[in-house]
């Protein structure tokens, strides 16, 4: 049974910790706006910097605030009834107008409490690391009362700013290996990422969903790590990871995606039904984490480079597809409201051995979507190709944000 004095100690200690930690301003901070009557929800993988972002938002606001992280051993016994103790604590701070709740989704019934505090006139910010748990509850008691944003590990720009590196090919190669988890970028200690992967697999998936035999889950994770950018089939995966049911494979893939370890990208189709049934490509959250957990010594820079480009795009756009028609493939199609806006091909090193395939794949996508211009992202090459009535801009990765993502 939790006591009020214990809750006070936890809140005080957490606030002291937040104010004392090194704070690097994240790009997402500029997009965050607290609107009266709406809960601001920030979701993302563990250790990507959500708590730090919460602190920055707290310091930016003029209102008095209270912050509490529910994912701490001292609050593991916290139950729904204990929200009454939290109410007592809030009442002792009459100037508090803004409530910050970190990982509140682990408390059953949390959405009822949050809805009540919104109705009382409090402004609320929530962070969480499980997309499904957040969205399911938000879609019941908080329908139309929340705004959701996603935070990822450092983008390339944030990585360069944090490490004081210029955005160039050398920084690209570093980012390709190190990735963007803030604590790992700072310390380069592999144990940080090993602990992270264990927390995600055991605490967030195995324990939460009562998976007694977690070996198939581990097998699936290793398969995902080794197949970045490849098509996956749940039917074929079942015997590979050691389960009999295709439904179990789909369930496990959902768990990995909900914890932000992977994203699965659908083939573009004008038909939403076909998007659902076509094979999907898989991308892994971070190349640094990939390097720590990968069982293979094979660097496969081309796949890791494609993975890096995908997450740069995904940070700013949710509607991403791959293109595959007439035996030609293009890595990414960027859409808005299912309307194609841009086609993007990725090639670590464009050379005589692969240029025909890469350029023809991009051209086929441009013809299919009737787009005048496409982009080919490389490690360190700049060029322009004009053929038929199409223009292909070849860009190095480090110019991607400045030149490609600025185009609408």
N, C-alpha and C positions, 0 to 999 in steps of 0.2 A: 504494500500500500504506500503510495507516494505522499509525502508530507509537503506542506507549503514551504517550509524552510529549505527543503532539499531543492525544490523547484527554483526558489530564489537564488540559491547558490549556483545552480547550473546556468541560469540566465546571466548572472553577474560574471561568472567565469568565461562564458562564451563571448560576451560583449568585450571583455578585456582582451581576449585572444584576437578577436576581429580587429580591434583598433591598433593592436601592436604589430600585426603582420605586414610584411612588405606588400605594397599595393601597386599593381601595374594596371593602368586604365585600359579596359577592353573596349574595342570598337563598338560592341553592342550597346554600351552604356548610353551612347548618343540617341539610340532608337527607343529607349525605355521611357515610357510616360505613365505616370500614375493618374488614373482618371477616377473621379469620385463615383462610387457605386459599382466599380468593376475590380475584380481581383486580377492583378498582373501575375502571370504564371511564367516562370523561366525554367525550362527543362533542358537536360543535357546529361551526358555520361558523367559518372563519378570522376572527381579529380580534374575536371576541365576548368574549374575556376568559378563555379556558381556562388559559393559562399563569399569569395572575394568581391565578385560583382555585386552581391547583396550589400556588402559593407560600403562599397563605393556609392551605391544608390542611396543608402542610408545617410551617408555624409552629405550627399548632394541635396537632400530634402531639408526643408526648413522646419517641418513638423517634428515634434518629439516622437520617438519611436521605441519599440520594443522588439528585440530579435531573439528567436529561439530555434535551435537546431534539434530536432527530435531524434536524429540518428546518432545517439551517443549512449554508451552503456549505462549511464546514470538515469536515462529515461526509457530503458527497454521495458520497464514495467508500466509505462504510461498507458492508461486506458481512456476510453471516451469520457467516463465520469470524471477523470482528472482535469478535464477542461474547465470544470468548476473552480479548481484551484488556480488555473491560469486566469480565469475571470477575476478572482480575488486579487491576484498580483496586478492585473491591469487597473483595477479600481484604486489600488494604492498609488497609481501614477496617473492622476486626473488629466495631466497635460498630454498624455500619449494619444496620438491620432493615427499613427501608422504602425501596422503590425507586420513583421517579417517572419515568415514561417518556412524553415528549411527542412526538407524531407518530411513534410507533414503527412504525405500519402501513406506512410507506414502505420498510421493510427487509423484503425477501422472507424468509419463514420465521420472522418475529418471534414468532409464537404458540408455536412449539416452544420457543424460549428462555424465554418468559414462563412456560410450563407447568413447565419445569424449575426455575425460580427459586421458583415456588409450592411445588413438591414439596420444595425445600430449606428451606422454612419462612419465606421472605421475604414480607412484605406488599408488594403492588404496586398502584400507581395508574397508569392509562394515559389519555392524552388523544389525541384524533384528530379530523380534520376531514372524514373521508370515511365516511359511514355504512355503505356497502356493503362497503368493504374491511375495516372493523372487524368487521362482523357476520358476514361470510363466514368469516373466520379464527377468530373467537370460537366459531362454530358447529361447528368441527371439533375442534381440540385443546383448547379451553377450555369445552366443553359442560358446563353445570352448575357452572362454576368462576368465574363472573364476574357482577357486578352492574352494570347500565348506567344512567347518568343523562345527561340532555341539558342543555346550556347554550345560551342564546340571547342576542342583544343585550339591553341593558337593558330590563327591563319598565318600565311607566309609573311604578310606585312607585320603582324603582331610579333612573330618570331624574330624578324629583323630588328624591330624596335626594341624588343626585350634584350636581345643579345648585342645591340649596338652595331649591327652589320648593315652594310649597304645592300640594296636589293639587286643582286647580280648572280652570275652563274655559281660562284663559290658558295654564296648563301643558299642557293637552290639545292646544291649537293649536300650541304649540311642539314638542311630541313628535310631532305629526302631520307636521310638516315636517322635523325634525332626525333623528328615529329614535333608535336606541339603541346604535349602535356606540360603545364607550367612548372611543376616541381621537378620533373625529369629534365627539362631544358635547363633549369638552374643548377641541379646537382649532378646530372648524368649518372645517377645511381640506379642500376637495373632493378634493385629490390623494390623500388617504388612502383614500377610497372608490374612486377611479379605479384606484389600484394594486391594491386588493383585488379588484375585478371582473376585472382582467387576470390576476392570480394564479390566480383560480378557473377562468377560461376556458382559459388557456394551460397553466399548470403542472399543475393538478389534473384537467383534462379532456383538452385537445388533446394534450399531450405524453404523459400517462399512458396514454391509450387510442389513441395513434398516429393521430390525426385530421389528415390532411394538408391537406385543404381545410376550414378552420374557419368559412367564411362561413355555411353553413347553421346551424351551432351559434349563431353570433352572431344570425342572423335569428330563430331560435327564442327566444333570450333576449329580444330586443326585442319579440317577439310576446307573451311572458309578461308583460313589464313593462307593455305596453299593454292587457292584458286581465285585470287583477286582478278576481277574483270572477266571471269569465265561464266558461261551459262550453267545454271544448276537445275536439276530435276529431282523433286522429292521422291518420285518413283524409283529412280536409280540410286538415290542416296540411302534408302532404308537398309539394304544389306551391307552397304559400305560402312555405316556407323554402328551396325549391330542391333537394329530394331526390326520388328516384323511389320509394323504399321506405318503406312505413308502419312497418316494423320499425325502420328507422333513426330515424324520429321518436320512436318509443317508447324506443329506446335512448338518444337524446339527452335526452329528458325524464327518464329514469332518472338520467343523469349529473348533471343540474341539481338533481334532488331529493337525490341522494347527497351533494352538496356543500352541501346545506342552502340553496341559493338559492331554491328553490320548495318548496311543499307542494301536493299535489293531493288534493282532498276528494271522496269518493264520495257518491252519492245514497244516502240510507238505504233499505234494504230488509231484510226479514226473511230473505231469501235471500242468502247470501254470494256465490253465483255471479252474481246480478243486480248486487250491489255492484261486482263486477269489470267487468261489461260495460257498465254505464251510463256516460254522459258524466260527467266529473269537472270540478270547479271548481278554479281555480288561484289561489294566493296567493304573494306575493313576500316574501322574508324581512324586509325593513325599508324603511320609507318614506323614510328619509334616503338609502339606497342607490338606491332607486327614483328619487328626484328627480335624482340625479347621472347616472344612466344613461338616463333616459327621453328619447326623441327628441322628445316632444311638449310643447308649452307649456301644454297643457290640464291644469289642476290636478286636475279630477275628484275633488273632495273626498269625495264620497259613496263612491267605490270605495276611496280611500285610508283612509277612516274604517273601512270594513268590514274592510280588510286589517289595520288596527291592532287591531280587536276580535278578529279571528281569532287573532292571535299571542298576545294576552293569554290567550285560552282555551287555545291549544295548549301554552303553557308548563306548564299544570297537567293537561291532559287529552289523551290520545292518541286516544280514540275520538270523533271529530267527523265529522258528516255534514251534508249539506244535505237539505232536505225539498222534494219537489215531487210533489204529488198533486192530482188534480181541478182542474188549472189554477191552483193556489195554491202559492206558494213561501214557505218560511221559511229564513232564512240558515243557522242552525246547530241541529243536534240533538246534544246531549251525551249520550253513552251510557256505561254500564259493563257489560262483558261482553255487548255488543250489545243491552242493554236500555235504552231511552230513559229518561233521568232529567230532562232539561230542554230546553225549546225557546226559542230566542233569535233575535229579529229585530233587525236593525241599520238605523238610519235617521239620517243626519247631522242632518237638520232635519225633524221631523214637522210637516206643514202640511196645509191643506185639499186640496191637490193630490195628496198621496200617502197620507194617513192611512188611507183606506178599503182601499187595496191592502195596505199594511203590516200593518194590524190583522187583515184577513181572512186573510192568509197565515199569521200566527201562530195565529189561532183554529183554522184548519183543521188545523194541526199538533197543537194541544192536543186537538182532537176525535179525531184519528187515533190518537194515543198515549194517550188517556184521562188527560191530565195536568190538574190543577186550576189550575195557575198557569204563566204564561209571562212573559218579560222582553223589553222593547223598549229597546235602547240608543241613546241620542241624544248629541249634542254637549253640550247644556246644558238639557235639559228633564226635569222631574219630574212624574209624574202617575200616576193609577190608573184603570183601566177595568174595570168589572164587567159582563159580559154572559153570558146563559145561566147556566151554573154555573162560568164561567171568570173568572179574574182576570188582568189584564195590568198588570204593574208597569213604568212608564216610568222609566228611570234615565239620568242623565248618565254618560258614560264614566268620569269620575273617581271615581264611587262604585261602579263595577263590582266591583272587587276586594273591597271592604269588605262589600257587600251581596249581590251575586249569587254570586260564587265561594265564599262562605262557606256557601251553601245546598247541602245534599246531598240 
